[in-house]
Amino acid sequence: MAKDIVVIGATGDVGQGIVDQLLRAGYRVIAAGRSVERLERLRSRLAGVGVLEVVAGSVEDEDAAASLVEQVGKLAHRLAGVVVSVNAPLEAMSLPNTRSGAFMEVLRTNLATHLVAAKSFIPALPAGANYLAIGGGMADLVVPGMGVLSMCQAAQRVMFRVLAEEMKDRGVRIQELMLVSMIAGESKRGQAHPKWWITDEEVGRHVLAILENPDWFPEPILTLKSRKEVGLRPTA
């Protein structure tokens, strides 16, 4: 019997590759996203690859997330896991010139959404299931114009360490995969460097390796820095 897994942010540049690879590995995927049109386009593109269900919804706040949990529950009574890829795109923002409202919006769309998703879905998972958030790798980088994003991703990393500790009694593996690379997804595939950029499907392969080889990836915070690491056990 196929394992049921939810991918939130399934129509994004990273999410599509994750859905693709999970389907090919035999998972029954419930793809969640905000746009019905994009979800139907994803379903059409992957027709015949595997068993794919689509659900329109978001994790922008607790009410929206509760509704999404309810919709997912009607499709699958026992989930093998949840993968969340909901990081919003961001234009360059100089810290000295960033207004507080713009700063708070970045936190809302790149940090608060992950917290809402985690505290909404983790309690709905059975012991032994996986909760994997996808984040960026700017946490330790100093790049002019990207300070707000770096701050947000650093906070996101700490947040998942705390969640993994505070919710460990639930028996769910709570992890974040930080992508320390440009990603060649649908919107950027034409400009991607063939050697240095990781593709969305390669991210999907690595996510699959994390889900299926828990002994390889015991830490709450994981990183993927190059194509050479895709699908492989981390080395010391």
TADAJO-V356449 format. One record per run of one state. SS is the DSSP state (h for helix, s for strand, l for the rest). FROM is the first residue (numbers start at 1). LEN is the number of residues. Records with the same first field share a line. If there is no record, write none. Layout:
SS: FROM-LEN + FROM-LEN
This chain:
l: 1-3 + 9-6 + 25-3 + 34-2 + 46-6 + 57-5 + 76-5 + 85-10 + 98-2 + 125-5 + 137-10 + 167-1 + 171-2 + 180-3 + 185-4 + 192-6 + 213-8 + 225-2 + 230-7
s: 4-5 + 28-6 + 52-5 + 81-4 + 130-7 + 173-7 + 183-2 + 198-2 + 221-4
h: 15-10 + 36-10 + 62-14 + 95-3 + 100-25 + 147-20 + 168-3 + 189-3 + 200-13 + 227-3
